[in-house]
Amino acid sequence: MNFLQQPRVRLVIGAVLLLGLGAGVWAWSSSARENTDDAQVDAHVTQIAARVSGTVTRVAVDDNQLVEAGALLVQLDPADYQVAVDKARAELADAEASAVAAQSSVPITSTTAASNVTTARGGITQAQSGVAASEKEIEAANARLITAQARQREAEANAVKSARDVERLRGLLAKDEVSQQMFDATTTTATAQKAGVDSARSQVTEAEAGIRVAESKLAQARAGEDQAHAEMQTAQTGPSQIAGIKARAAQAEAHAQQARANLAQAELNLRYATVKAPVRGVVSKKGINVGQVVQGGQPLLAIVQIDEVWVTANFKETQLKDMRPGQRTEIAVDAYGGRTYTGKVDSIAGATGARFSLLPPENATGNFVKVVQRVPVKIVLDPGQDPEHLLRPGMSVTSTVFLK
């Protein structure tokens, strides 16, 4: 007991206890954090390339210049593309005029076709009426011919009888067996009967002529009917004509649509001749000058978006056991004498960095050497940490993640 009460012993025991307590605190704090110096600042780097080919007439920016979104970067000679736009507009006007003309022909053709069908039907009805009337006229002419022929035969018979009576009375008159008056009366009757024969013959001739006229009218009526049927067949082709007109109108409209697309493409190419900044950032890797001819897809420069930076920390795979998104982090930047920034773990990569290398390791060769892999961890800074935009992509930092 006297030994423990000595001052020197008490100091030694106190120092040992303090060292043990400090070691415990250090062990506890070390077990609650993970850090790595294999980390760097990252940001989006937008590669600007020419969308069209042309001669550079103006370069509006310099290396390391801060530009706003929409600012002019490079101007290509727009003359060729302006000519293409004017040509496309003229072709569009011509195509639209053709489409309007073709479309206007559709109702006209439809109306004409319907009118032709109606006219053809009326012609057929009229022709059929004419055929029927001509047939009836032929029937009537035949009846008149039969009647005239009967009258002719009757008149001829009466004339023959009267002529015989005259000859018989002529001999009796010479013998004074009949009177002169009776002979004269018989002679007159015979003359009248002969005239009746001539009249009957003329009526027969007239009836035959009437038949020929009626037959001619019938032939004309049937020819008209045939013509009306032919016109009907022609008129009935109207739907196919309308379909053809509609097809041509649709084709003309398609050509107009194609002309509109060509104009839109020409206008796009004209706009592409003016290269503007898509985002705000710092110009880097400018490799063009005035007078240089560039091709479509050729890189012109890059824009580094310094407004949004983050840290990519490559932790060992053995450090990821308790690491989770949302954990607090501390970033020490080498370039500014260890100046610290705060942030949090945003996400952990889906594979190790070696897996994304140009030649990923192949462990099935038989010469396997176990190497601790590193996994990229994305760390985002808390808002307002870098108002002066001092952090630039590629800067080396030391990242510490607090696990508890």
Residue pairs with C-beta under 8 A, 6 or more apart in sequence:
3 9
4 10
4 13
32 402
32 403
32 404
33 400
33 401
33 402
33 403
34 315
34 319
34 323
34 400
34 401
34 403
35 398
35 399
35 400
35 401
36 313
36 314
36 315
36 316
36 319
36 398
36 399
37 396
37 397
37 398
38 313
38 314
38 315
38 374
39 311
39 312
39 313
39 314
39 331
39 379
39 396
39 397
39 398
39 399
40 311
40 312
40 393
40 394
40 395
40 396
40 397
41 309
41 310
41 311
41 333
41 391
41 392
41 393
41 394
41 395
41 397
42 309
42 310
42 311
42 312
42 393
43 304
43 305
43 306
43 308
43 309
43 310
43 392
43 393
44 279
44 304
44 305
44 308
45 284
45 302
45 303
45 304
45 305
45 393
46 278
46 279
46 281
46 302
46 303
46 304
46 305
47 299
47 302
48 73
48 74
48 275
48 277
48 278
48 299
48 300
48 301
48 302
48 303
49 297
49 298
49 299
49 300
50 74
50 76
50 272
50 275
50 294
50 295
50 296
50 297
50 298
50 300
51 269
51 272
51 275
51 296
51 297
52 76
52 81
52 269
52 272
52 273
52 296
53 293
53 294
53 295
53 296
54 76
54 77
54 78
54 80
54 81
54 273
54 293
54 294
55 76
55 77
55 291
55 292
55 293
55 294
56 74
56 75
56 76
56 77
56 288
56 289
56 290
56 291
56 292
56 293
56 294
57 75
57 76
57 77
57 290
58 72
58 74
58 75
58 290
59 73
59 74
59 75
59 286
59 288
59 289
59 290
60 71
60 72
60 73
60 74
60 75
61 67
61 71
61 73
61 283
61 286
61 301
62 283
62 286
63 283
63 284
63 285
63 286
64 282
64 283
64 284
65 282
65 283
66 280
66 281
66 282
66 283
67 73
67 277
67 280
67 281
67 282
67 283
67 303
68 277
68 280
69 277
69 278
69 279
69 280
70 276
70 277
71 276
71 277
72 274
72 275
72 276
72 277
73 275
73 276
73 277
73 283
73 300
73 301
74 275
74 288
74 300
74 301
75 273
75 274
75 275
76 273
76 274
76 275
76 294
77 273
78 270
78 273
78 274
81 266
81 269
81 270
81 272
81 273
82 270
84 266
84 269
84 270
85 263
85 266
85 267
85 270
87 266
88 259
88 262
88 263
88 265
88 266
88 267
89 263
91 259
91 262
91 263
92 256
92 259
92 260
92 262
92 263
94 259
95 252
95 255
95 256
95 258
95 259
96 256
96 259
98 252
98 255
98 256
99 249
99 252
99 253
99 255
99 256
101 252
102 245
102 248
102 249
102 251
102 252
102 253
103 249
103 252
103 253
105 245
105 248
105 249
106 242
106 245
106 246
106 249
109 238
109 241
109 242
109 245
110 238
110 242
112 238
113 235
113 238
113 239
113 241
113 242
114 238
116 231
116 234
116 235
116 238
117 232
117 235
117 236
117 238
119 231
119 235
120 228
120 231
120 232
120 234
120 235
121 232
123 224
123 227
123 228
123 231
123 232
124 225
124 228
124 229
124 232
126 224
126 228
127 221
127 222
127 224
127 225
127 227
127 228
128 225
130 217
130 220
130 221
130 224
130 225
131 218
131 221
131 222
131 225
133 217
133 221
134 214
134 215
134 217
134 218
134 220
134 221
135 218
137 214
137 217
137 218
138 211
138 214
138 215
138 218
140 214
141 207
141 210
141 211
141 213
141 214
142 211
144 203
144 207
144 210
145 204
145 207
145 208
145 210
145 211
147 207
148 200
148 203
148 204
148 206
148 207
149 204
149 207
151 200
151 203
152 197
152 200
152 201
152 203
152 204
153 200
154 200
155 193
155 196
155 197
155 199
155 200
156 197
156 200
158 193
158 196
158 197
159 190
159 193
159 194
159 196
159 197
161 193
162 186
162 189
162 190
162 192
162 193
162 194
163 190
163 193
163 194
165 186
165 189
165 190
166 183
166 186
166 187
166 190
169 178
169 182
169 183
169 186
170 183
172 178
173 180
173 183
275 300
277 303
278 303
279 303
279 305
280 305
280 307
281 303
281 304
281 305
281 306
281 307
282 303
282 304
282 306
283 301
283 302
283 303
284 301
284 302
284 303
284 304
285 299
285 301
285 302
286 300
286 301
287 299
287 300
287 301
288 294
288 300
288 301
294 300
304 392
304 393
306 389
306 391
306 392
307 389
309 381
309 386
309 391
309 392
309 393
310 343
310 346
310 378
310 379
310 380
310 381
311 329
311 331
311 343
311 378
311 379
311 380
311 381
311 397
311 399
312 376
312 377
312 378
312 379
313 376
313 377
313 379
313 397
313 399
313 401
314 353
314 374
314 375
314 376
314 377
315 323
315 374
315 375
315 377
315 401
316 372
316 373
316 374
316 375
317 352
317 372
317 373
317 374
317 375
318 372
320 348
320 375
320 377
322 403
323 345
323 348
323 377
323 401
323 403
324 345
325 344
325 345
325 346
325 347
325 348
326 344
326 345
327 344
327 345
327 401
327 402
327 403
328 342
328 343
328 344
328 401
328 402
329 342
329 343
329 344
329 345
329 379
329 399
329 400
329 401
329 402
330 340
330 341
330 342
330 343
330 399
330 400
330 402
331 340
331 341
331 342
331 343
331 379
331 381
331 397
331 398
331 399
331 400
332 338
332 339
332 340
332 397
332 398
332 400
333 339
333 340
333 341
333 391
333 395
333 396
333 397
334 395
334 396
334 397
334 398
335 395
335 396
336 390
338 398
341 381
341 382
341 385
341 386
341 391
342 381
342 382
342 385
343 379
343 380
343 381
343 382
343 385
344 379
344 380
344 382
345 377
345 378
345 379
345 401
346 378
346 379
346 380
347 377
347 378
348 375
348 376
348 377
348 378
349 375
349 376
349 377
349 378
351 375
352 373
352 374
352 375
353 373
353 374
353 375
353 376
354 360
354 361
354 373
354 374
377 399
377 401
379 399
379 401
381 391
